[in-house]
Amino acid sequence: MRRTLFSLLLKERDLLRWEVFCVRFAAAGRELASETGNRRLATTSVGRTTFDRWSSGTWFGRPRGEAAQILQHMFGHTAAELFSPAPGASGSSGAPELVVARIGSRWPTSSLLLPAGGPTGIWDIAGRRRLDGTSAAVHLLPVTKRGESAHVRDLSQDGLHDLQQFLRPARRGFLVGVEEGHHDVNLYVRDSTTARRTPLPDSPAAEVISIPSAYLLDDLTYGILWALTQLDDGLLADDQALDAELHLLDTYLSLPRSAPSQLLLDLTTAGSSWMGSAFCARHVEQELADAAEVPVFWTREQSGEEAACWLFFKHKLDYLRSLERFHGPAAQTVRVFCLPEAEVARAECYEKVLMLLAIALMERFGIRVRVVPKPEYSEVDGVALVPGRRAVIANWVRVPGGALWAAGSTSSRGELRTYARVFDDAQSTDVLVGEDSASRLRVLAGYLGLDWQWLTARCHELGEYGAAGLVRPRSRLLSVEALDEALLFLGKLTCA
């Protein structure tokens, strides 16, 4: 959709502010009244609402009477010309209304705000039960898909200038390429940080920028973007507090049991999650340092918001690597998830994708994952059990009493038998029946209601490019390395 000539002339003449426009409009009215003798022209004004409608660039009505005469006098064009598509002007989005409707209807945790229907706006992202929500700048661009990329080209000079201005600020932002169809649009997303490093051409006729078609916005890429931006912005908000309080981890590691209150620190949900997860990882590593037997693990994550931490917290990947010493030809660690059917039914599709990616990451590291559907096991401790010897408790997900974490260790025979019975029951009720990772993950996709062929094909595409171009973490505590590992691992199973 090309913008109106009027909206482009406003920008060209620096009249985009209503107050500035009114001064020029009134002066033109008085001048025209003097020339024509029509005194009503000298008192004609334009209201704020009317100006906003006119300046949107997407209003193709016709001002009438004195207002139309003054506009013609100001700009040298008839009202019909001013409020028609500007000759040769390339639309910045193709179909902003369709984009807004598409994102808002498909993902209820998203809303796109485009002031005056323009190409630049705000992408509001809401959390569900755990994440706090955030927002990012967004800029829409018309694209044409060729081969493995969606290409932006033939922007007007104004369009190229708008893109340059959007990329300049050091803020979280996304370019959204819009490929128009007959009644719908395909959207492609690229982090503005990576686009900022691409030199833009001097000529608007040249190819401006491209977005890999692997960055098509769907439940896979939206889930990644949705979780990472919220975690990233939350941790950046807490950066100073986390840096100042890291000594707490060493202090509490020296205690046999600990459950510090979240009230001790003023942190976002992301910051609290990181602190709890980081402590529990170090606690388990410390307690298992002298273990000779292969432990089994129980994990409390039940939603995509909770599972996303495995994909993005940098220390999670280090933690998984530290446990590889227990793997061997004759031994394999087991990690159990409790995913009741009611929780699965409540989850959005993109959350289920995040859960499957987290479990695929563990299978990638040689961990045999089991899934228990029994809701009565939802509150079992996060625990690493060395059978018959020790149970290392490490809870940071849904910790009772508002604690950052609840951690300890026990060798009580009664408690060890209780944990052992739970793990035995998990083995007998395991949903993931299969001899290898491919068969187990395929069963998991079915249990979660995900299309296996679609998911593995998309993971293959995205894994080949890497996720950093889609959404790049800014916090030093986050990484997409684990996510890329999971994507490539699942991508190799596309024919399985």
Secondary structure, DSSP 4 states (H G I P E B T S, - for coil): -PPBHHHHHHHHTT--SHHHHHHHHHHHHHHHHHHH--GGGGG----HHHHHHHHTS-------HHHHHHHHHHHSS-HHHHTSBPTTPPPSSS-HHHHHHHHHHH-TTEEEE-GGG-SEEEEEE--SSS---EEEEEEEEE-EEETTEEEEE---HHHHHHHHHHHSSSS-EEEEEEEE-SS-EEEEEEEHHHHHTSPPPSSTTSEEEEEEGGGB-SHHHHHHHHHHHHHHHHHHHTHHHHHHHTHHHHHHHTSSSB--BGGGS---HHHHHHHHHHHHHHHHHHHTTT--SPPEEEE---SHHHHHHHHHBHHHHHHHHHGGGG-BTTB--EEEEE--HHHHHHS-HHHHHHHHHHHHHHHHTT-EEEEE--GGGTTPPPEEEETTTEEEEEE-SS-GGGBS-EEEEE--HHHHHHHHHHHHHHHHT-S---SSHHHHHHHHHHHHT--HHHHHHHHHHHHHH-STTT----STTB-SHHHHHHHHHHHTTTT-
